[in-house]
Amino acid sequence: MTFARRIYQPPPPAPARPLVRRPSYECKHNGVTVHKENPVRSEPYRRLVAAGACKACGILGFSQAAHVPPDGRGIKQDDRQTFALCCTRPGEDGCHVRYDRWIMFPRAEAVEQGLRWARQTRQEIIAAGLWPARLPMLEELSQ
């Protein structure tokens, strides 16, 4: 007794449905449109920043590239505004976590200090001659 082998046949394609554009969600009141800036993203720059010592405690080898706190939720920050803060280690919260949770500084001070640390980090990278070739400089430095 031999069995005939069944050959796979794909099912017929689904019938095409008409493309229906759903209406966009409209604001019921007169609001102001807020345009987001396009932040610059640079993996090589973030790696350079993370290779440095923590700006808060000075420990080397545990750093991450930390961003200045954003102005609102869901807003991406420019990678050129990063600085090194250490990560959490066994038994110790890192400076990055304490900075992001407003434990290290209150919000207003955290933004000011973050901008100072980011400026200092950019100056250190430029002085060392390590600025990535295809990364545009911030306007404050190019003048």
ROSELO-239001 format. One record per atom (N, C-alpha, C): residue in one letter; chain; atom name; z, x, y. Coordinates in steps of 0.001 Angstrom, whole numbers, plus 524288, in hexadecimal, padded with zeros to 5 digits. Last residue first. Example, Ala and Ser with C-alpha at 12.3 -4.5 7.8 and 13.67 -1.06 7.14 Angstrom:
2
+----+----+----+-------+-------+-------+
| aa | ch | at |     z |     x |     y |
+----+----+----+-------+-------+-------+
|  S |  A |  N | 81BA8 | 83232 | 7F736 |
|  S |  A | CA | 81BE4 | 83566 | 7FBDC |
|  S |  A |  C | 81EBE | 83264 | 8001E |
|  A |  A |  N | 81E78 | 83386 | 7E9C6 |
|  A |  A | CA | 81E78 | 8300C | 7EE6C |
|  A |  A |  C | 81E78 | 83390 | 7F31C |
+----+----+----+-------+-------+-------+
***
This chain:
143
+----+----+----+-------+-------+-------+
| aa | ch | at |     z |     x |     y |
+----+----+----+-------+-------+-------+
|  Q |  A |  N | 841BF | 87753 | 9331C |
|  Q |  A | CA | 840FB | 87823 | 938BA |
|  Q |  A |  C | 842CA | 87D75 | 93A67 |
|  S |  A |  N | 84472 | 875CE | 928F4 |
|  S |  A | CA | 83F2A | 877B4 | 929EC |
|  S |  A |  C | 83E1E | 878B0 | 92FAA |
|  L |  A |  N | 84E44 | 87188 | 92858 |
|  L |  A | CA | 84DA5 | 8770A | 92701 |
|  L |  A |  C | 84849 | 8792C | 9287C |
|  E |  A |  N | 84D4C | 86726 | 92B09 |
|  E |  A | CA | 85150 | 86A41 | 92DB9 |
|  E |  A |  C | 85091 | 87014 | 92CD6 |
|  E |  A |  N | 845DB | 86335 | 92420 |
|  E |  A | CA | 84447 | 8645D | 92983 |
|  E |  A |  C | 84844 | 867C3 | 92C5E |
|  L |  A |  N | 84635 | 86978 | 917A0 |
|  L |  A | CA | 847E2 | 86553 | 91B2A |
|  L |  A |  C | 8468F | 866EE | 920C4 |
|  M |  A |  N | 83ABD | 86E75 | 91156 |
|  M |  A | CA | 83FED | 86F1B | 913A1 |
|  M |  A |  C | 8413E | 86A5E | 916F4 |
|  P |  A |  N | 83473 | 86AC2 | 9056D |
|  P |  A | CA | 8348A | 86B13 | 90B24 |
|  P |  A |  C | 83A22 | 86B92 | 90D24 |
|  L |  A |  N | 831F5 | 87238 | 8FA8A |
|  L |  A | CA | 835C6 | 86E8C | 8FCBA |
|  L |  A |  C | 835C8 | 86EFB | 902AA |
|  R |  A |  N | 82C18 | 879AD | 8F5CE |
|  R |  A | CA | 8297F | 874C4 | 8F729 |
|  R |  A |  C | 82D34 | 870AE | 8F96F |
|  A |  A |  N | 8333C | 88229 | 8F44E |
|  A |  A | CA | 82E7B | 882C8 | 8F771 |
|  A |  A |  C | 82C1B | 87D9E | 8F92D |
|  P |  A |  N | 84111 | 88148 | 8F5C0 |
|  P |  A | CA | 83C59 | 88026 | 8F2AA |
|  P |  A |  C | 83778 | 87FDD | 8F620 |
|  W |  A |  N | 84847 | 88BFB | 8FAB5 |
|  W |  A | CA | 84668 | 886B0 | 8FBD0 |
|  W |  A |  C | 84164 | 885A9 | 8F8BB |
|  L |  A |  N | 84C8D | 895CF | 8F9B2 |
|  L |  A | CA | 84B9C | 892D9 | 8F4EE |
|  L |  A |  C | 8497F | 88D57 | 8F5DA |
|  G |  A |  N | 85094 | 89CD3 | 900F8 |
|  G |  A | CA | 84AF9 | 89CDD | 8FFE6 |
|  G |  A |  C | 84972 | 899C1 | 8FB1C |
|  A |  A |  N | 85A9E | 89C71 | 90440 |
|  A |  A | CA | 859B3 | 89F4F | 8FF63 |
|  A |  A |  C | 853E7 | 89F91 | 8FE01 |
|  A |  A |  N | 8595E | 895F5 | 90CCF |
|  A |  A | CA | 85AD6 | 89B70 | 90DB4 |
|  A |  A |  C | 859E9 | 89EC0 | 908D5 |
|  I |  A |  N | 85747 | 88C7C | 907AE |
|  I |  A | CA | 8533A | 88EE0 | 90AEB |
|  I |  A |  C | 85463 | 894B0 | 90BBD |
|  I |  A |  N | 86101 | 88ACB | 902F4 |
|  I |  A | CA | 85C51 | 88B3E | 8FFAC |
|  I |  A |  C | 857E1 | 88DD9 | 902B1 |
|  E |  A |  N | 86799 | 88A29 | 90BCD |
|  E |  A | CA | 8687B | 88E36 | 907D2 |
|  E |  A |  C | 863A1 | 88F13 | 9047D |
|  Q |  A |  N | 86370 | 8814D | 910CC |
|  Q |  A | CA | 86350 | 8865B | 91376 |
|  Q |  A |  C | 86415 | 88AD8 | 90F99 |
|  R |  A |  N | 865BB | 87982 | 90956 |
|  R |  A | CA | 8604F | 87AB0 | 90ABA |
|  R |  A |  C | 85FDD | 88007 | 90D48 |
|  T |  A |  N | 870CB | 87A0A | 909B5 |
|  T |  A | CA | 86E00 | 87B3B | 904D9 |
|  T |  A |  C | 8684E | 87C9B | 905FE |
|  Q |  A |  N | 872D4 | 876A2 | 913E9 |
|  Q |  A | CA | 8746F | 87BEC | 91255 |
|  Q |  A |  C | 87177 | 87D99 | 90D64 |
|  R |  A |  N | 86F17 | 86C68 | 91311 |
|  R |  A | CA | 86CB0 | 87001 | 916D4 |
|  R |  A |  C | 86DE8 | 875A4 | 91550 |
|  A |  A |  N | 87623 | 86895 | 90B8E |
|  A |  A | CA | 87081 | 8689B | 90A68 |
|  A |  A |  C | 86DAE | 86C6C | 90E08 |
|  W |  A |  N | 87FC3 | 86979 | 910E5 |
|  W |  A | CA | 87EE9 | 86C7F | 90C1E |
|  W |  A |  C | 87917 | 86CD8 | 90AC9 |
|  R |  A |  N | 87DB4 | 86242 | 9190B |
|  R |  A | CA | 87EE0 | 867CC | 91A3B |
|  R |  A |  C | 87DCE | 86B34 | 91572 |
|  L |  A |  N | 87C46 | 85913 | 91350 |
|  L |  A | CA | 877F7 | 85B15 | 91685 |
|  L |  A |  C | 878D0 | 860D0 | 917F5 |
|  G |  A |  N | 8865D | 8584D | 90EEF |
|  G |  A | CA | 881C4 | 858E7 | 90B96 |
|  G |  A |  C | 87D1D | 85B02 | 90E90 |
|  Q |  A |  N | 88C61 | 85691 | 917E4 |
|  Q |  A | CA | 88D23 | 85B5E | 914E3 |
|  Q |  A |  C | 8887C | 85C67 | 91151 |
|  E |  A |  N | 88853 | 84C9E | 91AE1 |
|  E |  A | CA | 88819 | 8511E | 91E6B |
|  E |  A |  C | 88891 | 85642 | 91B76 |
|  V |  A |  N | 88AAE | 846BA | 911D7 |
|  V |  A | CA | 88547 | 8473C | 913A8 |
|  V |  A |  C | 884BF | 84C05 | 91728 |
|  A |  A |  N | 8958A | 847B2 | 91179 |
|  A |  A | CA | 89262 | 84992 | 90D16 |
|  A |  A |  C | 88CB8 | 84A51 | 90EBE |
|  E |  A |  N | 898D9 | 842B9 | 91A86 |
|  E |  A | CA | 89985 | 84867 | 91A1C |
|  E |  A |  C | 89626 | 84AAC | 915C7 |
|  A |  A |  N | 89634 | 8386E | 917A9 |
|  A |  A | CA | 893DD | 83AD6 | 91C52 |
|  A |  A |  C | 89447 | 840C8 | 91C1F |
|  R |  A |  N | 89C75 | 83702 | 90E0B |
|  R |  A | CA | 896B8 | 836A7 | 90E41 |
|  R |  A |  C | 89456 | 8397A | 912F3 |
|  P |  A |  N | 8A67E | 840F2 | 90C3A |
|  P |  A | CA | 8A4D0 | 83B94 | 90D62 |
|  P |  A |  C | 89EE9 | 83B91 | 90E52 |
|  F |  A |  N | 8A5FC | 84A77 | 901C3 |
|  F |  A | CA | 8A5AE | 8492A | 9075B |
|  F |  A |  C | 8A4D8 | 8434B | 907E0 |
|  M |  A |  N | 8A8C0 | 849FF | 8F721 |
|  M |  A | CA | 8A908 | 84EEE | 8F9F4 |
|  M |  A |  C | 8A939 | 84E01 | 8FFE1 |
|  I |  A |  N | 8A6D0 | 83FCE | 8F465 |
|  I |  A | CA | 8AC17 | 841E6 | 8F39C |
|  I |  A |  C | 8ACC9 | 846D8 | 8F6DB |
|  W |  A |  N | 89D37 | 83ADF | 8F40A |
|  W |  A | CA | 8A003 | 83B0B | 8F911 |
|  W |  A |  C | 8A5A9 | 83CDA | 8F872 |
|  R |  A |  N | 8975F | 83C54 | 8EB51 |
|  R |  A | CA | 89B21 | 837FA | 8EB44 |
|  R |  A |  C | 89E88 | 837C1 | 8F022 |
|  D |  A |  N | 891AA | 8455E | 8ED34 |
|  D |  A | CA | 88EE2 | 84061 | 8ECCB |
|  D |  A |  C | 89289 | 83BAA | 8ECF1 |
|  Y |  A |  N | 899D0 | 84CE6 | 8ECEC |
|  Y |  A | CA | 896C6 | 84C13 | 8F1B7 |
|  Y |  A |  C | 8942A | 846B3 | 8F1A1 |
|  R |  A |  N | 89D17 | 84C54 | 8E298 |
|  R |  A | CA | 8A0DD | 84B27 | 8E6C6 |
|  R |  A |  C | 89E1C | 84A30 | 8EBFA |
|  V |  A |  N | 893D6 | 84F66 | 8DD8F |
|  V |  A | CA | 89610 | 84A34 | 8DCA1 |
|  V |  A |  C | 899C9 | 848B9 | 8E101 |
|  H |  A |  N | 892FC | 8599B | 8E190 |
|  H |  A | CA | 88EBD | 855E3 | 8E23C |
|  H |  A |  C | 890C2 | 8504F | 8E18F |
|  C |  A |  N | 89BF1 | 85EDD | 8DE46 |
|  C |  A | CA | 89B75 | 85D9B | 8E3D3 |
|  C |  A |  C | 89723 | 859A2 | 8E4D6 |
|  G |  A |  N | 8A0A9 | 85987 | 8D200 |
|  G |  A | CA | 89DB7 | 85D28 | 8D536 |
|  G |  A |  C | 89D69 | 85B4F | 8DAD9 |
|  D |  A |  N | 8ACD1 | 85814 | 8CC19 |
|  D |  A | CA | 8A883 | 8557D | 8CED2 |
|  D |  A |  C | 8A5C8 | 85984 | 8D238 |
|  E |  A |  N | 8B0D0 | 85DE9 | 8C072 |
|  E |  A | CA | 8B094 | 85E5E | 8C621 |
|  E |  A |  C | 8ABDD | 85B6F | 8C84A |
|  G |  A |  N | 8B07D | 85D96 | 8B59C |
|  G |  A | CA | 8B594 | 85D9C | 8B824 |
|  G |  A |  C | 8B57B | 85DDD | 8BE10 |
|  P |  A |  N | 8A476 | 8637A | 8B4C6 |
|  P |  A | CA | 8A8D5 | 8615D | 8B1BD |
|  P |  A |  C | 8AE08 | 861F3 | 8B4A7 |
|  R |  A |  N | 89E30 | 860B0 | 8C12E |
|  R |  A | CA | 89F17 | 86411 | 8BCA8 |
|  R |  A |  C | 8A3B1 | 861E0 | 8B998 |
|  T |  A |  N | 89479 | 85BCD | 8C983 |
|  T |  A | CA | 89966 | 85AE9 | 8C6CE |
|  T |  A |  C | 899A0 | 85E5F | 8C1FA |
|  C |  A |  N | 88DCF | 8654C | 8D1C3 |
|  C |  A | CA | 88E15 | 860AA | 8CE6E |
|  C |  A |  C | 89389 | 8602E | 8CC00 |
|  C |  A |  N | 88D9F | 86979 | 8DF43 |
|  C |  A | CA | 88E89 | 86A4C | 8D9A9 |
|  C |  A |  C | 88F1A | 86519 | 8D6C1 |
|  L |  A |  N | 882E2 | 86964 | 8E7FB |
|  L |  A | CA | 8883B | 867C3 | 8E6D7 |
|  L |  A |  C | 888F4 | 86811 | 8E0F5 |
|  A |  A |  N | 879A1 | 86DFE | 8F0F6 |
|  A |  A | CA | 87C0A | 86EB8 | 8EBD9 |
|  A |  A |  C | 881AD | 86CB6 | 8EBD0 |
|  F |  A |  N | 8710F | 864E7 | 8F762 |
|  F |  A | CA | 8748C | 86965 | 8F777 |
|  F |  A |  C | 8774E | 86992 | 8F237 |
|  T |  A |  N | 865D8 | 85F09 | 8FDB6 |
|  T |  A | CA | 86988 | 85FC2 | 8F969 |
|  T |  A |  C | 86CBD | 864B3 | 8FA29 |
|  Q |  A |  N | 85D5A | 85C17 | 903AB |
|  Q |  A | CA | 86292 | 85AFC | 905BE |
|  Q |  A |  C | 866A2 | 85B6E | 90160 |
|  R |  A |  N | 8546D | 85D10 | 8FE61 |
|  R |  A | CA | 855A8 | 86161 | 901ED |
|  R |  A |  C | 85AFA | 8609F | 90482 |
|  D |  A |  N | 8533B | 853B7 | 8F93B |
|  D |  A | CA | 85584 | 85816 | 8F651 |
|  D |  A |  C | 856D1 | 85CBC | 8F9CF |
|  D |  A |  N | 856EA | 84815 | 8FF9A |
|  D |  A | CA | 8536E | 84C93 | 8FF8F |
|  D |  A |  C | 85619 | 8511B | 8FCB6 |
|  Q |  A |  N | 85B34 | 83CF2 | 8F85E |
|  Q |  A | CA | 85BF8 | 840FB | 8FC4E |
|  Q |  A |  C | 8580F | 8456E | 8FB74 |
|  K |  A |  N | 85835 | 82F7F | 8F6EE |
|  K |  A | CA | 857FA | 834D6 | 8F4EB |
|  K |  A |  C | 85882 | 838B5 | 8F96C |
|  I |  A |  N | 85F95 | 82470 | 8F6D6 |
|  I |  A | CA | 85C69 | 827CA | 8FA30 |
|  I |  A |  C | 85CAE | 82D57 | 8F81B |
|  G |  A |  N | 8664D | 81DD1 | 8F1B1 |
|  G |  A | CA | 860F7 | 81E47 | 8EFC3 |
|  G |  A |  C | 85D6D | 821A7 | 8F31A |
|  R |  A |  N | 86DE6 | 81A4C | 8FCB8 |
|  R |  A | CA | 86D2E | 81A6F | 8F710 |
|  R |  A |  C | 86770 | 81AD5 | 8F5AE |
|  G |  A |  N | 86DBA | 82312 | 907E8 |
|  G |  A | CA | 86E20 | 81DFF | 90558 |
|  G |  A |  C | 86D3B | 81E97 | 8FF86 |
|  D |  A |  N | 86DDB | 82D47 | 90B08 |
|  D |  A | CA | 86F4E | 82955 | 90EE3 |
|  D |  A |  C | 86FFC | 823F4 | 90C6D |
|  P |  A |  N | 87372 | 83635 | 90151 |
|  P |  A | CA | 86F3B | 8333E | 903D8 |
|  P |  A |  C | 8715B | 82F36 | 907B5 |
|  P |  A |  N | 87A1D | 84285 | 9023C |
|  P |  A | CA | 87A4A | 83CE7 | 90107 |
|  P |  A |  C | 87609 | 839E3 | 903F9 |
|  V |  A |  N | 87285 | 84D8A | 8FE84 |
|  V |  A | CA | 875A1 | 84B0C | 9029E |
|  V |  A |  C | 875B7 | 8453A | 9016D |
|  H |  A |  N | 872BF | 851A8 | 8F11C |
|  H |  A | CA | 87017 | 84F95 | 8F5B7 |
|  H |  A |  C | 87412 | 84D8C | 8F9A7 |
|  A |  A |  N | 87475 | 85D3B | 8E99B |
|  A |  A | CA | 876A3 | 85859 | 8EB98 |
|  A |  A |  C | 873BA | 856C4 | 8F087 |
|  A |  A |  N | 87162 | 863DA | 8DEB7 |
|  A |  A | CA | 86F4F | 862C1 | 8E3E9 |
|  A |  A |  C | 87142 | 85D65 | 8E597 |
|  Q |  A |  N | 87C6E | 86A03 | 8D8BB |
|  Q |  A | CA | 87836 | 8663D | 8D894 |
|  Q |  A |  C | 8763C | 8658E | 8DE26 |
|  S |  A |  N | 8830A | 874EA | 8D29A |
|  S |  A | CA | 8811E | 871E5 | 8D712 |
|  S |  A |  C | 87CB0 | 86E3A | 8D5B1 |
|  F |  A |  N | 88806 | 87BE6 | 8CC6E |
|  F |  A | CA | 888C8 | 87666 | 8CB27 |
|  F |  A |  C | 88659 | 872D1 | 8CF45 |
|  G |  A |  N | 886C8 | 88602 | 8D018 |
|  G |  A | CA | 8852D | 884D8 | 8CABD |
|  G |  A |  C | 885D3 | 87F2B | 8C926 |
|  L |  A |  N | 891F0 | 8885D | 8D7F7 |
|  L |  A | CA | 88C82 | 88990 | 8D6BE |
|  L |  A |  C | 88B66 | 8881F | 8D117 |
|  I |  A |  N | 899E9 | 8828D | 8E1CE |
|  I |  A | CA | 8991A | 883F7 | 8DC4E |
|  I |  A |  C | 89344 | 884A1 | 8DB3E |
|  G |  A |  N | 89BD3 | 87F17 | 8EBF9 |
|  G |  A | CA | 899E0 | 88461 | 8EB31 |
|  G |  A |  C | 898E7 | 885F7 | 8E594 |
|  C |  A |  N | 89EB2 | 87546 | 8EF7C |
|  C |  A | CA | 8A2C0 | 87884 | 8ED0C |
|  C |  A |  C | 8A0F6 | 87E15 | 8EBCB |
|  A |  A |  N | 895EF | 8719D | 8F598 |
|  A |  A | CA | 89B4A | 86FEA | 8F69F |
|  A |  A |  C | 89F58 | 873B2 | 8F46D |
|  K |  A |  N | 88C98 | 875A5 | 8F221 |
|  K |  A | CA | 88DD8 | 87629 | 8F7B2 |
|  K |  A |  C | 89384 | 874C2 | 8F8D7 |
|  C |  A |  N | 88B26 | 87D08 | 8E6BE |
|  C |  A | CA | 88CDD | 87811 | 8E8FA |
|  C |  A |  C | 88E86 | 878ED | 8EEA7 |
|  A |  A |  N | 8806B | 88630 | 8E6D5 |
|  A |  A | CA | 885F0 | 884E3 | 8E613 |
|  A |  A |  C | 8872A | 87FB3 | 8E8B7 |
|  G |  A |  N | 87358 | 8836D | 8E1CA |
|  G |  A | CA | 8773E | 885AA | 8E551 |
|  G |  A |  C | 87CC2 | 88406 | 8E3F8 |
|  A |  A |  N | 86CC2 | 87DE4 | 8DBB1 |
|  A |  A | CA | 86E07 | 88331 | 8D9E8 |
|  A |  A |  C | 8723B | 885B3 | 8DD4A |
|  A |  A |  N | 86A85 | 874D6 | 8E0FA |
|  A |  A | CA | 86E5C | 8748C | 8DCBF |
|  A |  A |  C | 86FE4 | 879F6 | 8DAB0 |
|  V |  A |  N | 86280 | 8787F | 8E79D |
|  V |  A | CA | 86780 | 876C2 | 8E9CB |
|  V |  A |  C | 86BBF | 876D8 | 8E592 |
|  L |  A |  N | 85A8C | 87A61 | 8E046 |
|  L |  A | CA | 85C8E | 87EA3 | 8E38F |
|  L |  A |  C | 861F5 | 87D40 | 8E5B1 |
|  R |  A |  N | 85910 | 87037 | 8DC98 |
|  R |  A | CA | 85AF7 | 87446 | 8D8FD |
|  R |  A |  C | 85D22 | 878F7 | 8DBFE |
|  R |  A |  N | 8551C | 86B6A | 8E57E |
|  R |  A | CA | 85A1E | 86998 | 8E353 |
|  R |  A |  C | 85C63 | 86D9C | 8DF8F |
|  Y |  A |  N | 84BA7 | 87101 | 8E654 |
|  Y |  A | CA | 84FA4 | 8718C | 8EA68 |
|  Y |  A |  C | 854F8 | 86FC9 | 8E860 |
|  P |  A |  N | 8462D | 86DC9 | 8DD40 |
|  P |  A | CA | 84783 | 87354 | 8DE06 |
|  P |  A |  C | 84BCF | 87411 | 8E226 |
|  E |  A |  N | 84581 | 862A4 | 8DF48 |
|  E |  A | CA | 848AB | 864A2 | 8DAF2 |
|  E |  A |  C | 849FA | 86A6D | 8DBA8 |
|  S |  A |  N | 84522 | 85B6E | 8E9F0 |
|  S |  A | CA | 84391 | 860A7 | 8E838 |
|  S |  A |  C | 84756 | 8629E | 8E412 |
|  R |  A |  N | 8411D | 8516B | 8F245 |
|  R |  A | CA | 8439F | 852AC | 8ED52 |
|  R |  A |  C | 8419E | 85801 | 8EB91 |
|  V |  A |  N | 84330 | 84B93 | 8FE59 |
|  V |  A | CA | 84096 | 84FE3 | 8FBA2 |
|  V |  A |  C | 843BC | 8511C | 8F6BB |
|  P |  A |  N | 8429B | 83DC8 | 9007C |
|  P |  A | CA | 84588 | 842A8 | 8FFF0 |
|  P |  A |  C | 8426A | 846B8 | 8FCE9 |
|  N |  A |  N | 83CF9 | 8364C | 9094D |
|  N |  A | CA | 83BA2 | 83885 | 9043B |
|  N |  A |  C | 83E85 | 83DAF | 903AC |
|  E |  A |  N | 844EA | 82C51 | 90EEB |
|  E |  A | CA | 84230 | 8314C | 90F43 |
|  E |  A |  C | 840F3 | 83325 | 909C0 |
|  K |  A |  N | 842DC | 81EAA | 90FA7 |
|  K |  A | CA | 84580 | 82324 | 90D4F |
|  K |  A |  C | 84236 | 82805 | 90E24 |
|  H |  A |  N | 843E2 | 81582 | 91992 |
|  H |  A | CA | 84060 | 818F3 | 916B6 |
|  H |  A |  C | 84376 | 81D9B | 914AA |
|  V |  A |  N | 8482E | 80918 | 91A4E |
|  V |  A | CA | 84A0E | 80E73 | 91A93 |
|  V |  A |  C | 8467D | 811C6 | 91728 |
|  T |  A |  N | 84569 | 7FE46 | 921E5 |
|  T |  A | CA | 843CE | 8016C | 91D72 |
|  T |  A |  C | 845A4 | 80704 | 91E44 |
|  V |  A |  N | 84E53 | 7F4E5 | 925AE |
|  V |  A | CA | 84B86 | 7F992 | 9274C |
|  V |  A |  C | 84A40 | 7FCAF | 9226A |
|  G |  A |  N | 84D0A | 7E6EE | 924C4 |
|  G |  A | CA | 84F8B | 7EBEF | 923C2 |
|  G |  A |  C | 84C23 | 7F05E | 925AC |
|  N |  A |  N | 84ED2 | 7DA88 | 926B4 |
|  N |  A | CA | 84BBE | 7DEC1 | 92917 |
|  N |  A |  C | 84EA7 | 7E3DF | 92879 |
|  H |  A |  N | 850D6 | 7D4AD | 91A2A |
|  H |  A | CA | 85232 | 7D57F | 91FA4 |
|  H |  A |  C | 84EE8 | 7D9FE | 921C8 |
|  K |  A |  N | 84D72 | 7D489 | 91023 |
|  K |  A | CA | 84DCF | 7CF89 | 912C6 |
|  K |  A |  C | 84F51 | 7D00D | 91886 |
|  C |  A |  N | 84424 | 7DD33 | 90B05 |
|  C |  A | CA | 84933 | 7DCB2 | 90D89 |
|  C |  A |  C | 84944 | 7D791 | 91097 |
|  E |  A |  N | 83D9B | 7DB52 | 8FF05 |
|  E |  A | CA | 83D97 | 7DB7D | 904B0 |
|  E |  A |  C | 84319 | 7DAAF | 906BA |
|  Y |  A |  N | 837F6 | 7E11C | 8F471 |
|  Y |  A | CA | 83CBE | 7DECB | 8F679 |
|  Y |  A |  C | 83CD6 | 7DF7C | 8FC61 |
|  S |  A |  N | 82AB1 | 7DDB9 | 8F1F1 |
|  S |  A | CA | 82ED2 | 7E186 | 8F2DE |
|  S |  A |  C | 83391 | 7DEB7 | 8F50C |
|  P |  A |  N | 82597 | 7D57B | 8E7DC |
|  P |  A | CA | 826B1 | 7D690 | 8ED67 |
|  P |  A |  C | 82B0A | 7DA8E | 8EDEF |
|  R |  A |  N | 81DFA | 7DAD9 | 8DD90 |
|  R |  A | CA | 82291 | 7D7F4 | 8DF34 |
|  R |  A |  C | 823A0 | 7D931 | 8E4F2 |
|  R |  A |  N | 81185 | 7D966 | 8D98F |
|  R |  A | CA | 814EC | 7DC74 | 8DCFA |
|  R |  A |  C | 81969 | 7D90D | 8DEB7 |
|  V |  A |  N | 80C75 | 7D8D4 | 8CD75 |
|  V |  A | CA | 80EDB | 7D58B | 8D171 |
|  V |  A |  C | 81280 | 7D8FC | 8D49D |
|  L |  A |  N | 8019C | 7DA65 | 8C643 |
|  L |  A | CA | 80572 | 7DD4E | 8C94A |
|  L |  A |  C | 8077E | 7D9CC | 8CDA2 |
|  P |  A |  N | 80001 | 7D2C8 | 8BAAE |
|  P |  A | CA | 7FE8E | 7D3E7 | 8C022 |
|  P |  A |  C | 802FE | 7D6B4 | 8C2E5 |
|  R |  A |  N | 7FFE2 | 7D954 | 8AE72 |
|  R |  A | CA | 80244 | 7D574 | 8B1E8 |
|  R |  A |  C | 800A8 | 7D6BB | 8B775 |
|  A |  A |  N | 7F833 | 7DAB3 | 8A33B |
|  A |  A | CA | 7F960 | 7DC86 | 8A889 |
|  A |  A |  C | 7FBB1 | 7D815 | 8ABB9 |
|  P |  A |  N | 7FDDB | 7D9B2 | 89696 |
|  P |  A | CA | 7FA45 | 7D7C1 | 89A98 |
|  P |  A |  C | 7FBFD | 7D98A | 89FFD |
|  A |  A |  N | 80002 | 7E573 | 88F64 |
|  A |  A | CA | 8020B | 7E0B2 | 891C8 |
|  A |  A |  C | 7FE2E | 7DEC8 | 895EB |
|  P |  A |  N | 7F764 | 7E9D0 | 8854B |
|  P |  A | CA | 7F9FF | 7EA71 | 88A50 |
|  P |  A |  C | 7FBC9 | 7E532 | 88C7B |
|  P |  A |  N | 7FAD5 | 7E817 | 877A7 |
|  P |  A | CA | 7F731 | 7E77D | 87C06 |
|  P |  A |  C | 7FA13 | 7E80B | 8812E |
|  P |  A |  N | 80168 | 7F293 | 870C3 |
|  P |  A | CA | 800DF | 7ED19 | 87255 |
|  P |  A |  C | 7FD16 | 7EC9F | 876EA |
|  P |  A |  N | 7FAA7 | 7FC25 | 868ED |
|  P |  A | CA | 7FE21 | 7FAB2 | 86D35 |
|  P |  A |  C | 7FD55 | 7F4F9 | 86EB5 |
|  Q |  A |  N | 7FAF5 | 7FDA6 | 85BBD |
|  Q |  A | CA | 7F7B5 | 7FBA5 | 85FF4 |
|  Q |  A |  C | 7FB56 | 7F9EB | 86454 |
|  Y |  A |  N | 7FBAC | 8061A | 8512C |
|  Y |  A | CA | 7FE45 | 80406 | 855D8 |
|  Y |  A |  C | 7FA3E | 8024B | 859D7 |
|  I |  A |  N | 7F802 | 8027D | 844C1 |
|  I |  A | CA | 7F69E | 8059D | 84949 |
|  I |  A |  C | 7F901 | 80302 | 84E10 |
|  R |  A |  N | 7FE3D | 802E2 | 838BA |
|  R |  A | CA | 7FD0A | 7FFDF | 83D60 |
|  R |  A |  C | 7FBF4 | 8038E | 841E8 |
|  R |  A |  N | 7F923 | 80605 | 82C8C |
|  R |  A | CA | 7FC0D | 807E9 | 83114 |
|  R |  A |  C | 7FA72 | 804CD | 835E0 |
|  A |  A |  N | 7FAC4 | 7FF28 | 8211C |
|  A |  A | CA | 7F74A | 8006C | 82571 |
|  A |  A |  C | 7FA9D | 801F3 | 82A24 |
|  F |  A |  N | 7FF6B | 80427 | 81566 |
|  F |  A | CA | 80086 | 80127 | 81A1B |
|  F |  A |  C | 7FCD1 | 802E7 | 81E6B |
|  T |  A |  N | 7FC70 | 80292 | 8083B |
|  T |  A | CA | 7FC1A | 8058D | 80D13 |
|  T |  A |  C | 7FD21 | 801E6 | 811AA |
|  M |  A |  N | 80000 | 80340 | 7FB76 |
|  M |  A | CA | 80000 | 80000 | 80000 |
|  M |  A |  C | 80000 | 80379 | 804DA |
+----+----+----+-------+-------+-------+
***
